[in-house]
Amino acid sequence: MKTVLPPLRAVQAFAAVARAGSVVAAARELAVSPSALSHLTRQLERRLGVPLFVRAGRGIKLTQEGEQLAASVVPALASIADALGGFVRRGSELRISALSTFAVRWLIPRLSRFQARHPDIEIFLSTSTRIVNLSQETFDCAIRLGRGDWEGVASDALYREELVPACSPQWLRASRMRRIEELSRAKLIHSRARRRDWSRWLMAQGVSGIDTDAGPIFETRDLAIQAAIAQMGIAIVDPRFIEAELAAGQLSIPFPYRLSLDTGYWLVWRAGREGGRPLAAFRRWLADESLR
């Protein structure tokens, strides 16, 4: 008897959810609605006769059967995408994954210059807070934050992180702040994943006794920057992320000391896959932009 396989779209939906760990994130990746994606995964479960996901708090996780299926299906689909990519794209598309704040604050404001230099290369840019698996996902490259010591990838350093305080000029005048020690009476703005930035900067200045746990917290540094523009307090940010706001007078740097960190931004790609023209062009362009 001939075996009737499940629909490929249902298998692709399952693989996307398994990789992303979230229906919403997987739906965004596949450009479909979360409800449509959930319907496809349920269809696959019915066809296979086993549950593939269980709810875990606000998210989902794979069942034992789901893990077994993902271990085979996810790399297989990635291999198929790699094999077909050279024929479908003809070397003219570049798929990039980047952290959202870096994408919004540094990369996108500069991408028009890349397009002007390479008008035939189509950009697909996706943002994520997770580290994408370049051996299993269809991205050509990713921009990561760290020390550049990831296994299984090649990398180019872009620049090392720095930290400076930034606030709106109006807020600064109203606060009458002149000395770093006066930050003890200021609203310190934080981003959720960077709660230690204020303490690191103050420690480097030799300043203690300031409560760096107090103050509003925002999901991303981009939101923290917007809060500083809106006069909610003073943020601690990478100065490269606020170049436009400094030039426009929306933000100022009241204390100019820049703390250089041991982490930075890196372009990474799957080792051995650097030969494609779009990626090679992107690497050259990023090297030029990092020197500006």
C-alpha positions as CSV (number, residue, x, y, z in Angstrom):
1,M,0.0,0.0,0.0
2,K,1.3,3.4,-0.9
3,T,2.1,5.7,2.0
4,V,0.3,9.1,1.8
5,L,2.7,11.7,3.2
6,P,1.5,14.8,5.1
7,P,1.3,18.1,3.1
8,L,4.7,19.7,2.7
9,R,3.3,23.0,3.9
10,A,2.3,21.4,7.2
11,V,5.8,20.0,7.6
12,Q,7.3,23.4,6.8
13,A,5.1,25.0,9.4
14,F,6.1,22.5,12.0
15,A,9.8,23.0,11.3
16,A,9.4,26.8,11.5
17,V,7.7,26.6,14.9
18,A,10.2,24.1,16.2
19,R,13.1,26.4,15.2
20,A,11.6,29.6,16.5
21,G,10.0,28.1,19.6
22,S,7.0,30.4,19.0
23,V,4.0,30.3,16.7
24,V,4.1,34.1,16.3
25,A,7.8,34.2,15.4
26,A,7.4,31.4,13.0
27,A,4.4,33.0,11.3
28,R,6.4,36.2,10.9
29,E,9.2,34.2,9.3
30,L,6.9,32.5,6.8
31,A,4.8,35.6,6.2
32,V,1.5,33.9,7.3
33,S,-0.9,34.5,10.1
34,P,-0.4,32.7,13.5
35,S,-3.9,31.1,13.2
36,A,-3.0,29.7,9.7
37,L,0.3,28.3,11.1
38,S,-1.5,26.7,14.1
39,H,-4.0,25.1,11.7
40,L,-1.2,23.6,9.7
41,T,0.6,22.2,12.7
42,R,-2.7,20.7,14.0
43,Q,-3.3,19.2,10.6
44,L,0.2,17.5,10.8
45,E,-0.6,16.2,14.3
46,R,-3.9,14.7,13.2
47,R,-2.2,13.0,10.2
48,L,0.6,11.6,12.3
49,G,-1.6,10.7,15.2
50,V,0.7,12.1,17.9
51,P,0.9,15.5,19.7
52,L,4.0,17.5,18.6
53,F,3.7,20.5,20.9
54,V,2.5,21.2,24.4
55,R,1.9,24.5,26.0
56,A,4.6,25.8,28.4
57,G,3.5,29.0,30.2
58,R,2.9,31.6,27.5
59,G,4.9,29.6,24.9
60,I,5.1,26.1,23.6
61,K,7.6,23.3,23.6
62,L,8.1,20.1,21.7
63,T,6.9,16.8,22.9
64,Q,9.2,13.8,22.7
65,E,7.7,12.9,19.4
66,G,8.1,16.5,18.3
67,E,11.7,16.5,19.2
68,Q,12.3,13.3,17.2
69,L,10.6,14.7,14.2
70,A,12.4,18.1,14.4
71,A,15.8,16.4,14.6
72,S,15.2,15.0,11.1
73,V,12.9,17.5,9.4
74,V,14.6,20.8,10.4
75,P,18.0,20.0,8.9
76,A,16.5,18.3,5.9
77,L,14.4,21.3,5.0
78,A,17.5,23.6,5.5
79,S,19.5,21.3,3.1
80,I,16.7,21.5,0.5
81,A,16.6,25.3,0.8
82,D,20.4,25.5,0.4
83,A,20.2,23.2,-2.7
84,L,17.4,25.2,-4.3
85,G,18.7,28.6,-3.3
86,G,21.4,28.8,-5.9
87,F,18.8,28.1,-8.7
88,V,16.0,30.2,-7.4
89,R,17.9,33.3,-6.3
90,R,20.6,33.2,-9.0
91,G,22.9,34.9,-6.4
92,S,20.8,38.1,-6.2
93,E,19.2,37.9,-2.8
94,L,20.8,38.3,0.6
95,R,19.0,37.1,3.7
96,I,20.2,38.8,6.9
97,S,19.2,38.2,10.6
98,A,20.0,41.0,13.0
99,L,19.2,42.2,16.5
100,S,16.3,44.7,16.3
101,T,18.0,47.7,17.9
102,F,21.1,47.3,15.7
103,A,18.9,46.9,12.7
104,V,16.8,50.0,13.4
105,R,19.6,52.2,14.8
106,W,22.6,51.4,12.7
107,L,22.0,49.1,9.8
108,I,18.8,50.4,8.2
109,P,19.9,54.1,8.1
110,R,22.9,53.0,6.0
111,L,21.3,50.3,3.8
112,S,20.5,52.8,1.1
113,R,24.2,53.2,0.4
114,F,24.5,49.4,-0.1
115,Q,21.5,49.5,-2.5
116,A,23.1,52.3,-4.4
117,R,26.3,50.3,-4.8
118,H,24.6,47.0,-5.5
119,P,21.1,47.7,-7.0
120,D,20.7,44.1,-8.2
121,I,21.0,42.5,-4.8
122,E,17.6,42.1,-3.0
123,I,17.8,42.4,0.8
124,F,15.6,40.3,3.2
125,L,16.2,41.5,6.7
126,S,14.7,39.8,9.8
127,T,15.1,40.8,13.4
128,S,15.3,38.5,16.4
129,T,16.6,38.4,19.9
130,R,17.6,34.8,19.6
131,I,20.8,33.4,17.9
132,V,19.7,32.0,14.6
133,N,21.2,28.6,13.6
134,L,22.8,29.3,10.2
135,S,23.2,25.6,9.5
136,Q,19.5,25.0,9.8
137,E,17.9,28.3,8.8
138,T,17.8,30.0,5.4
139,F,19.7,33.1,6.4
140,D,23.0,33.9,4.5
141,C,24.4,35.8,7.4
142,A,23.6,37.3,10.8
143,I,24.8,40.2,12.9
144,R,25.5,39.1,16.5
145,L,26.6,40.8,19.6
146,G,29.4,39.2,21.7
147,R,33.1,38.4,21.6
148,G,33.2,36.6,18.3
149,D,33.9,33.2,19.8
150,W,30.9,31.2,18.3
151,E,31.5,27.7,17.0
152,G,30.7,26.7,13.4
153,V,30.7,30.2,11.9
154,A,33.1,32.5,10.3
155,S,33.0,36.2,11.3
156,D,34.1,39.8,10.6
157,A,34.3,42.3,13.5
158,L,32.3,45.4,12.9
159,Y,32.9,47.5,15.9
160,R,33.3,47.3,19.7
161,E,30.5,48.5,21.9
162,E,30.7,51.7,23.9
163,L,28.4,53.3,26.5
164,V,27.5,56.9,27.2
165,P,24.7,58.6,29.1
166,A,22.2,60.4,26.8
167,C,19.2,62.6,27.6
168,S,17.1,65.3,26.0
169,P,18.5,68.9,26.2
170,Q,15.2,70.0,27.8
171,W,15.4,67.3,30.5
172,L,19.0,68.2,31.2
173,R,18.2,71.9,31.6
174,A,15.3,71.1,33.9
175,S,17.3,68.7,36.0
176,R,20.2,71.2,36.5
177,M,22.6,68.3,36.5
178,R,26.2,69.3,36.5
179,R,28.1,66.4,38.2
180,I,27.9,62.6,37.7
181,E,27.1,62.2,41.4
182,E,23.9,64.0,40.8
183,L,22.6,61.0,38.8
184,S,21.5,59.8,42.2
185,R,18.4,62.0,41.9
186,A,17.8,61.2,38.2
187,K,15.5,58.7,36.6
188,L,17.8,56.1,35.1
189,I,16.3,54.5,32.0
190,H,17.1,50.8,31.4
191,S,16.6,48.2,28.7
192,R,15.5,44.8,29.9
193,A,18.5,42.8,28.6
194,R,21.1,45.5,29.6
195,R,20.4,46.0,33.3
196,R,24.1,46.1,34.1
197,D,25.1,48.9,31.7
198,W,24.5,51.8,34.2
199,S,26.5,50.1,37.0
200,R,29.4,49.3,34.6
201,W,29.6,52.9,33.4
202,L,29.4,54.4,36.9
203,M,31.9,51.9,38.3
204,A,34.4,52.9,35.5
205,Q,33.9,56.5,36.6
206,G,34.6,55.6,40.2
207,V,31.1,56.6,41.4
208,S,29.2,54.5,43.9
209,G,26.1,54.9,46.0
210,I,23.7,55.3,43.1
211,D,20.7,52.9,42.9
212,T,21.1,51.4,39.4
213,D,18.1,49.1,39.9
214,A,15.6,52.0,40.1
215,G,14.0,53.6,37.0
216,P,11.8,52.6,34.1
217,I,12.6,49.5,32.1
218,F,12.0,49.0,28.4
219,E,12.1,45.9,26.3
220,T,14.7,47.2,23.8
221,R,17.4,49.9,23.7
222,D,15.5,51.5,20.9
223,L,12.6,52.0,23.2
224,A,14.9,53.3,25.9
225,I,16.3,55.9,23.5
226,Q,12.7,57.0,22.6
227,A,12.0,57.3,26.3
228,A,15.0,59.6,26.8
229,I,13.9,61.7,23.8
230,A,10.5,62.0,25.5
231,Q,12.2,63.4,28.7
232,M,11.4,60.4,30.9
233,G,15.0,60.4,32.2
234,I,18.5,59.6,31.1
235,A,19.5,56.4,29.2
236,I,22.8,54.6,28.9
237,V,23.4,53.7,25.2
238,D,25.9,53.0,22.5
239,P,26.7,56.4,20.9
240,R,26.5,54.9,17.4
241,F,22.8,54.3,18.0
242,I,22.0,57.9,18.6
243,E,24.0,59.7,15.9
244,A,20.9,61.1,14.1
245,E,19.3,62.3,17.4
246,L,22.5,64.0,18.5
247,A,22.8,65.8,15.1
248,A,19.1,66.9,15.3
249,G,19.5,68.2,18.9
250,Q,17.0,65.6,20.2
251,L,19.5,64.1,22.5
252,S,22.7,65.3,24.2
253,I,25.5,63.6,26.1
254,P,25.9,65.4,29.4
255,F,29.0,63.4,30.6
256,P,31.3,62.6,27.6
257,Y,33.3,59.7,29.1
258,R,32.8,56.7,26.7
259,L,33.2,53.3,28.3
260,S,34.6,50.7,25.8
261,L,33.3,47.2,26.4
262,D,34.8,43.8,25.6
263,T,31.9,42.9,23.4
264,G,31.0,44.1,19.9
265,Y,29.0,43.6,16.8
266,W,30.0,40.9,14.3
267,L,28.9,39.7,10.9
268,V,28.7,35.9,11.0
269,W,28.0,33.3,8.3
270,R,28.2,29.6,8.0
271,A,31.8,28.5,7.7
272,G,32.7,27.6,4.1
273,R,29.8,29.5,2.6
274,E,31.5,32.9,2.0
275,G,31.9,32.5,-1.7
276,G,28.5,33.9,-2.8
277,R,28.6,37.3,-4.5
278,P,25.9,39.0,-2.4
279,L,27.6,38.0,0.9
280,A,31.0,39.1,-0.4
281,A,29.6,42.4,-1.4
282,F,27.9,42.9,1.9
283,R,31.1,42.1,3.8
284,R,33.1,44.7,1.8
285,W,30.4,47.3,2.3
286,L,30.1,46.7,6.1
287,A,33.9,47.0,6.4
288,D,33.7,50.4,4.7
289,E,30.7,51.5,6.9
290,S,32.4,50.5,10.1
291,L,35.3,52.9,9.4
292,R,33.0,55.9,8.8
